Amino acid sequence: MHLKSPAKINLYLHLFGKRMDGYHALETFFCPINFYDEIRLEQQDLREESQLLLADKVNPEPDFIENNIILKTIRAFDRAFGTKSSFKISLKKNIPIQAGLGGGSSNAASMLLFLAEHHQKSDQKEKLIEIGASLGADVPGFLFNGPSIARGLGEKLEKAPTLPDYTILLVNPRIPISTPHLFRQLSYPLIDKNTPSLSLPTVNFDIICHELKNDLELKAIEICPPLSDLLDSIRKQQGCFLARLSGSGATCYGLFHTDKEAQKAEKAINEQHPTYWTRQAKALGEKK
């Protein structure tokens, strides 16, 4: 079995404040994109524990394997449903780690969806979202079919329109940013609502581009100063009409109307920052 596990960008991310449970209430436009990790699964004897191997890595870090979210997902699913699962798993990591693109959360969601189908639990959508939310704030967004507006901690979802056929240029300075560390640096006031809303009358891309932003951007720049110059570099590229941080970073992106504009921009960014990672992508819509 071969699973494709997509990345995402956040078109905006608004923080309302800190909830009474210590977590931050947010609202974000969650946009999956056509850039993927790859997961290959081979069923094995149920008496054996699931095993994870990293494709293309002979000696991966033991902590990465032991704490990998895919193995945690299998254990969480089996606990929740009383099932037994055992797989030999090969993970090809194309999505940078700790990059604001949701790679680990996407791996978890892809595994949850596979296990639900494998064990005939696909109709248990609310329970799957509950399991996903326990694994990470972005996991429910990847369980949703297509782009969504996510609220609360990311677990309250509603359908959002598909992004027009823009080309997305992703740029990462190869500096990881820990999401928990970044959130610990924030000083938002306490609020009494767990799931507040911006109450936008409609999701308008003009409003997203000109009136909304990623509220994590300034703190991410404080933690990783090169992001300031990187965002300026992307913003100055011909044809770029939006440059923004994705999630907690450190990946930034630019939106372009055409592939040609994005290709020229990628070439220019590579010349300015030869050590940076770049990739072009498109937004994913609802699966039919």
Backbone hydrogen bonds in HBPLUS format (Angstrom, degrees):
<---DONOR---> <-ACCEPTOR-->    atom                        ^
c    i                          cat <-CA-CA->   ^        H-A-AA   ^      H-
h    n   atom  resd res      DA  || num        DHA   H-A  angle D-A-AA Bond
n    s   type  num  typ     dist DA aas  dist angle  dist       angle   num
A0041-LEU N   A0001-MET O   2.83 MM  40  5.10 160.8  1.86 149.4 155.6     1
A0003-LEU N   A0039-ILE O   2.72 MM  36  4.98 170.8  1.73 156.6 159.9     2
A0039-ILE N   A0003-LEU O   2.90 MM  36  4.98 168.9  1.92 148.4 151.5     3
A0005-SER N   A0037-ASP O   2.89 MM  32  4.95 177.5  1.89 148.4 149.2     4
A0037-ASP N   A0005-SER O   2.85 MM  32  4.95 160.2  1.89 142.5 144.2     5
A0007-ALA N   A0035-PHE O   2.78 MM  28  5.69 134.9  1.98 164.2 178.7     6
A0033-ILE N   A0007-ALA O   2.92 MM  26  5.58 163.0  1.95 137.5 138.3     7
A0008-LYS N   A0101-LEU O   2.95 MM  93  5.07 138.6  2.12 128.9 139.4     8
A0009-ILE N   A0031-CYS O   2.91 MM  22  5.33 154.3  1.97 141.6 148.0     9
A0031-CYS N   A0009-ILE O   2.98 MM  22  5.33 163.6  2.00 173.6 173.7    10
A0011-LEU N   A0029-PHE O   3.06 MM  18  5.30 147.8  2.16 142.3 148.1    11
A0029-PHE N   A0012-TYR O   3.21 MM  17  5.60 150.4  2.30 138.2 144.9    12
A0013-LEU N   A0213-LYS O   3.00 MM 200  6.30 166.7  2.01 132.1 134.8    13
A0215-ASP N   A0013-LEU O   2.80 MM 202  5.91 175.5  1.80 165.3 164.6    14
A0014-HIS N   A0027-GLU O   2.75 MM  13  5.18 170.7  1.76 165.1 164.7    15
A0027-GLU N   A0014-HIS O   2.86 MM  13  5.18 140.9  2.01 145.4 155.2    16
A0016-PHE N   A0025-ALA O   2.98 MM   9  5.62 169.6  1.99 150.5 154.0    17
A0025-ALA N   A0017-GLY O   2.96 MM   8  5.86 153.1  2.04 167.9 176.5    18
A0018-LYS N   A0189-PRO O   2.83 MM 171  5.86 156.1  1.89 141.8 148.0    19
A0191-ILE N   A0018-LYS O   2.87 MM 173  5.93 145.7  1.99 152.3 152.9    20
A0019-ARG N   A0023-TYR O   2.64 MM   4  5.44 169.0  1.65 172.3 172.7    21
A0022-GLY N   A0019-ARG O   2.98 MM   3  5.38 162.1  2.01 114.5 118.4    22
A0026-LEU N   A0152-GLY O   2.95 MM 126  5.61 159.0  1.99 148.4 154.5    23
A0028-THR N   A0150-ALA O   2.95 MM 122  5.35 149.5  2.05 146.8 155.8    24
A0150-ALA N   A0028-THR O   2.90 MM 122  5.35 162.0  1.93 157.5 161.1    25
A0030-PHE N   A0148-SER O   2.79 MM 118  5.26 161.6  1.82 166.9 170.1    26
A0148-SER N   A0030-PHE O   3.03 MM 118  5.26 157.9  2.08 144.2 151.3    27
A0284-LEU N   A0032-PRO O   2.80 MM 252  5.50 168.1  1.82 146.5 143.1    28
A0034-ASN N   A0282-LYS O   2.92 MM 248  5.68 153.9  1.99 159.3 167.8    29
A0038-GLU N   A0092-LYS O   3.08 MM  54  5.05 164.5  2.11 140.9 145.9    30
A0092-LYS N   A0038-GLU O   2.79 MM  54  5.05 173.1  1.80 158.8 161.0    31
A0040-ARG N   A0090-SER O   2.86 MM  50  5.06 165.0  1.88 149.3 154.4    32
A0090-SER N   A0040-ARG O   2.87 MM  50  5.06 160.3  1.91 147.4 153.4    33
A0042-GLU N   A0088-LYS O   2.92 MM  46  5.07 140.6  2.08 141.1 152.4    34
A0088-LYS N   A0042-GLU O   2.77 MM  46  5.07 165.1  1.79 148.8 153.4    35
A0044-GLN N   A0086-SER O   3.08 MM  42  5.66 165.3  2.10 138.5 136.8    36
A0048-GLU N   A0045-ASP O   2.92 MM   3  5.62 164.5  1.94 122.2 127.5    37
A0051-GLN N   A0087-PHE O   2.91 MM  36  6.42 152.4  1.99 153.1 162.1    38
A0089-ILE N   A0051-GLN O   2.77 MM  38  5.93 161.9  1.80 154.4 160.8    39
A0053-LEU N   A0089-ILE O   2.74 MM  36  6.07 153.5  1.81 157.2 166.3    40
A0091-LEU N   A0053-LEU O   2.88 MM  38  6.27 163.7  1.90 163.8 168.1    41
A0057-LYS N   A0054-LEU O   3.21 MM   3  5.60 154.2  2.28 133.1 131.1    42
A0055-ALA N   A0091-LEU O   2.86 MM  36  5.59 152.8  1.94 126.6 135.2    43
A0064-PHE N   A0061-GLU O   3.02 MM   3  5.40 125.7  2.32 107.6 121.0    44
A0065-ILE N   A0061-GLU O   3.38 MM   4  6.82 154.9  2.45 153.0 159.3    45
A0066-GLU N   A0062-PRO O   2.87 MM   4  6.05 178.0  1.87 161.8 162.5    46
A0067-ASN N   A0063-ASP O   2.90 MM   4  5.77 161.3  1.93 145.6 150.5    47
A0068-ASN N   A0065-ILE O   3.24 MM   3  5.12 165.3  2.26 104.2 107.9    48
A0072-LYS N   A0068-ASN O   3.25 MM   4  6.57 160.2  2.29 146.9 152.9    49
A0073-THR N   A0069-ILE O   2.83 MM   4  5.92 145.1  1.96 138.5 147.7    50
A0074-ILE N   A0070-ILE O   3.10 MM   4  6.44 155.7  2.16 148.4 153.4    51
A0075-ARG N   A0071-LEU O   3.13 MM   4  6.40 164.8  2.15 150.4 154.0    52
A0076-ALA N   A0072-LYS O   2.88 MM   4  6.07 159.2  1.92 148.6 154.8    53
A0077-PHE N   A0073-THR O   2.87 MM   4  6.02 161.7  1.90 153.3 157.9    54
A0078-ASP N   A0074-ILE O   3.02 MM   4  6.18 169.3  2.03 151.1 154.1    55
A0079-ARG N   A0075-ARG O   2.98 MM   4  6.15 153.9  2.05 146.3 153.5    56
A0080-ALA N   A0076-ALA O   3.01 MM   4  6.15 160.6  2.05 146.1 151.4    57
A0081-PHE N   A0077-PHE O   2.97 MM   4  6.14 156.3  2.03 156.1 161.8    58
A0082-GLY N   A0078-ASP O   2.79 MM   4  5.21 126.2  2.08 135.6 145.0    59
A0177-ILE N   A0098-GLN O   3.17 MM  79  5.52 164.6  2.19 142.9 145.7    60
A0251-THR N   A0099-ALA O   2.96 MM 152  5.28 153.0  2.04 130.3 136.6    61
A0106-SER N   A0102-GLY O   2.82 MM   4  5.92 155.0  1.88 157.8 165.3    62
A0107-ASN N   A0103-GLY O   2.97 MM   4  6.25 152.4  2.04 147.0 154.5    63
A0108-ALA N   A0104-GLY O   3.05 MM   4  6.37 156.1  2.10 148.0 153.9    64
A0109-ALA N   A0105-SER O   2.93 MM   4  6.23 160.7  1.97 149.4 154.4    65
A0110-SER N   A0106-SER O   2.86 MM   4  6.03 164.8  1.88 154.7 158.7    66
A0111-MET N   A0107-ASN O   3.03 MM   4  6.18 154.3  2.09 144.2 151.3    67
A0112-LEU N   A0108-ALA O   2.87 MM   4  6.13 156.2  1.92 150.0 157.0    68
A0113-LEU N   A0109-ALA O   2.93 MM   4  6.15 165.1  1.95 154.4 157.5    69
A0114-PHE N   A0110-SER O   3.03 MM   4  6.20 153.9  2.10 141.1 148.5    70
A0115-LEU N   A0111-MET O   2.86 MM   4  6.06 168.8  1.87 155.1 158.0    71
A0116-ALA N   A0112-LEU O   2.86 MM   4  6.01 156.4  1.92 149.2 156.1    72
A0117-GLU N   A0113-LEU O   3.15 MM   4  6.34 154.2  2.22 140.4 146.4    73
A0118-HIS N   A0114-PHE O   2.79 MM   4  6.01 162.8  1.82 154.6 160.6    74
A0119-HIS N   A0115-LEU O   2.84 MM   4  5.92 156.0  1.90 150.3 155.0    75
A0121-LYS N   A0116-ALA O   2.54 MM   5  4.45 171.7  1.55 146.8 148.8    76
A0120-GLN N   A0117-GLU O   3.22 MM   3  4.88 162.3  2.25  98.6 103.1    77
A0124-GLN N   A0121-LYS O   2.98 MM   3  5.58 166.4  1.99 122.1 126.6    78
A0128-LEU N   A0124-GLN O   2.96 MM   4  6.22 154.9  2.02 154.1 162.2    79
A0129-ILE N   A0125-LYS O   2.94 MM   4  6.23 156.8  2.00 151.9 157.6    80
A0130-GLU N   A0126-GLU O   2.94 MM   4  6.18 151.3  2.03 141.9 150.3    81
A0131-ILE N   A0127-LYS O   2.88 MM   4  6.19 158.5  1.93 150.4 155.4    82
A0132-GLY N   A0128-LEU O   2.82 MM   4  6.02 163.7  1.84 148.5 153.7    83
A0133-ALA N   A0129-ILE O   2.79 MM   4  5.98 160.2  1.83 151.1 155.6    84
A0134-SER N   A0130-GLU O   3.18 MM   4  6.39 143.2  2.32 139.5 148.5    85
A0134-SER N   A0131-ILE O   3.10 MM   3  5.22 125.7  2.41  97.8 111.9    86
A0135-LEU N   A0132-GLY O   2.96 MM   3  5.19 142.4  2.11 103.5 114.9    87
A0136-GLY N   A0132-GLY O   3.11 MM   4  6.44 139.8  2.28 149.8 161.2    88
A0139-VAL N   A0136-GLY O   3.19 MM   3  5.48 150.4  2.28 107.6 116.2    89
A0142-PHE N   A0139-VAL O   3.00 MM   3  5.33 128.6  2.27 107.8 120.8    90
A0143-LEU N   A0139-VAL O   3.16 MM   4  6.51 131.0  2.41 144.6 158.4    91
A0143-LEU N   A0140-PRO O   2.99 MM   3  4.94 133.9  2.21  95.5 109.1    92
A0144-PHE N   A0140-PRO O   3.14 MM   4  6.43 129.5  2.41 144.3 156.8    93
A0160-ALA N   A0147-PRO O   3.19 MM  13  5.37 153.4  2.26 128.2 121.8    94
A0149-ILE N   A0158-GLU O   2.84 MM   9  5.35 158.8  1.89 153.7 160.9    95
A0158-GLU N   A0149-ILE O   3.05 MM   9  5.35 141.6  2.20 138.9 150.4    96
A0151-ARG N   A0156-LYS O   2.78 MM   5  5.00 150.3  1.86 141.8 151.8    97
A0154-GLY N   A0151-ARG O   2.87 MM   3  4.91 152.3  1.95 122.1 123.2    98
A0156-LYS N   A0151-ARG O   3.30 MM   5  5.00 168.1  2.32 139.8 136.4    99
A0166-TYR N   A0164-PRO O   2.60 MM   2  5.57 144.4  1.72 107.2  96.5   100
A0167-THR N   A0256-PHE O   2.85 MM  89  5.16 161.8  1.88 147.4 152.7   101
A0256-PHE N   A0167-THR O   2.92 MM  89  5.16 150.2  2.01 149.0 157.9   102
A0168-ILE N   A0281-ALA O   2.87 MM 113  5.07 172.9  1.87 157.9 155.5   103
A0281-ALA N   A0168-ILE O   2.84 MM 113  5.07 144.8  1.96 143.0 152.8   104
A0169-LEU N   A0254-GLY O   2.91 MM  85  5.15 170.4  1.91 155.6 158.7   105
A0254-GLY N   A0169-LEU O   2.92 MM  85  5.15 145.3  2.04 136.5 147.8   106
A0170-LEU N   A0279-ARG O   2.73 MM 109  5.13 174.1  1.74 171.8 169.7   107
A0279-ARG N   A0170-LEU O   3.04 MM 109  5.13 143.4  2.17 140.8 143.3   108
A0171-VAL N   A0252-CYS O   2.83 MM  81  5.33 159.7  1.87 161.3 160.7   109
A0252-CYS N   A0171-VAL O   2.84 MM  81  5.33 167.6  1.86 161.5 161.1   110
A0172-ASN N   A0277-TRP O   2.81 MM 105  5.08 161.7  1.85 150.1 155.2   111
A0277-TRP N   A0172-ASN O   2.86 MM 105  5.08 159.8  1.90 163.7 160.9   112
A0182-LEU N   A0178-SER O   2.97 MM   4  6.26 161.0  2.01 154.3 159.5   113
A0183-PHE N   A0179-THR O   2.99 MM   4  6.24 168.2  2.00 161.7 163.9   114
A0184-ARG N   A0180-PRO O   3.01 MM   4  6.21 145.4  2.14 144.2 153.5   115
A0185-GLN N   A0182-LEU O   2.99 MM   3  5.31 143.8  2.13 105.5 116.3   116
A0186-LEU N   A0183-PHE O   3.19 MM   3  5.34 159.0  2.23 105.0 111.4   117
A0207-ILE N   A0204-ASN O   3.04 MM   3  5.31 119.0  2.43 102.8 117.0   118
A0208-ILE N   A0204-ASN O   2.97 MM   4  6.33 160.3  2.01 153.4 159.6   119
A0209-CYS N   A0205-PHE O   2.98 MM   4  6.08 156.0  2.04 140.3 145.9   120
A0210-HIS N   A0206-ASP O   3.00 MM   4  6.08 154.5  2.06 145.6 152.4   121
A0211-GLU N   A0207-ILE O   2.76 MM   4  5.07 157.4  1.81 142.2 146.9   122
A0212-LEU N   A0207-ILE O   3.19 MM   5  6.51 133.4  2.42 156.2 158.5   123
A0217-GLU N   A0214-ASN O   3.06 MM   3  5.61 167.2  2.08 120.1 124.2   124
A0220-ALA N   A0216-LEU O   2.93 MM   4  6.10 156.2  1.99 156.1 163.8   125
A0221-ILE N   A0217-GLU O   2.94 MM   4  6.21 154.1  2.01 151.9 158.7   126
A0222-GLU N   A0218-LEU O   3.01 MM   4  6.26 148.3  2.11 141.0 149.9   127
A0223-ILE N   A0219-LYS O   3.02 MM   4  6.33 149.3  2.12 145.0 152.6   128
A0224-CYS N   A0220-ALA O   2.72 MM   4  5.86 151.1  1.80 146.8 156.4   129
A0227-LEU N   A0224-CYS O   3.03 MM   3  6.05 168.5  2.05 135.3 138.8   130
A0228-SER N   A0225-PRO O   3.10 MM   3  5.96 153.9  2.17 128.6 132.4   131
A0230-LEU N   A0226-PRO O   3.05 MM   4  6.26 158.5  2.09 150.4 157.3   132
A0231-LEU N   A0227-LEU O   2.89 MM   4  6.02 166.8  1.90 152.8 154.7   133
A0232-ASP N   A0228-SER O   3.14 MM   4  6.38 156.7  2.20 143.6 150.3   134
A0233-SER N   A0229-ASP O   2.83 MM   4  6.07 155.2  1.89 149.3 156.4   135
A0234-ILE N   A0230-LEU O   2.96 MM   4  6.29 160.7  2.00 155.7 159.9   136
A0235-ARG N   A0231-LEU O   2.91 MM   4  6.02 164.9  1.93 148.7 153.6   137
A0236-LYS N   A0232-ASP O   3.05 MM   4  6.19 142.9  2.19 146.3 154.5   138
A0237-GLN N   A0234-ILE O   3.10 MM   3  5.48 159.6  2.14 111.8 118.2   139
A0240-CYS N   A0237-GLN O   3.10 MM   3  5.65 166.6  2.12 135.9 137.6   140
A0241-PHE N   A0255-LEU O   3.12 MM  14  6.00 159.2  2.16 160.4 166.4   141
A0255-LEU N   A0242-LEU O   2.91 MM  13  5.32 148.7  2.01 148.4 157.7   142
A0244-ARG N   A0253-TYR O   2.98 MM   9  5.62 155.8  2.04 154.2 162.1   143
A0253-TYR N   A0244-ARG O   2.85 MM   9  5.62 156.0  1.90 160.0 168.2   144
A0246-SER N   A0251-THR O   2.99 MM   5  5.86 169.3  2.00 164.0 160.5   145
A0249-GLY N   A0246-SER O   2.90 MM   3  5.49 148.4  2.01 146.2 148.4   146
A0262-ALA N   A0258-THR O   3.26 MM   4  6.55 160.2  2.31 143.8 149.0   147
A0263-GLN N   A0259-ASP O   2.81 MM   4  6.07 153.2  1.88 154.0 162.1   148
A0264-LYS N   A0260-LYS O   3.03 MM   4  6.27 161.4  2.06 150.6 154.6   149
A0265-ALA N   A0261-GLU O   2.98 MM   4  6.19 156.3  2.04 145.1 152.2   150
A0266-GLU N   A0262-ALA O   2.82 MM   4  6.02 156.5  1.87 147.7 154.2   151
A0267-LYS N   A0263-GLN O   3.03 MM   4  6.25 159.5  2.07 147.6 152.6   152
A0268-ALA N   A0264-LYS O   3.02 MM   4  6.28 157.1  2.08 145.9 152.1   153
A0269-ILE N   A0265-ALA O   2.85 MM   4  6.09 161.8  1.88 155.3 160.2   154
A0270-ASN N   A0266-GLU O   2.89 MM   4  6.06 159.4  1.94 149.1 154.9   155
A0271-GLU N   A0267-LYS O   3.05 MM   4  6.30 143.6  2.19 140.8 150.2   156
A0272-GLN N   A0268-ALA O   2.96 MM   4  6.25 152.3  2.04 147.1 154.8   157
A0273-HIS N   A0269-ILE O   2.71 MM   4  5.78 157.9  1.76 155.0 161.5   158
A0276-TYR N   A0273-HIS O   3.03 MM   3  5.60 162.0  2.06 121.8 127.5   159
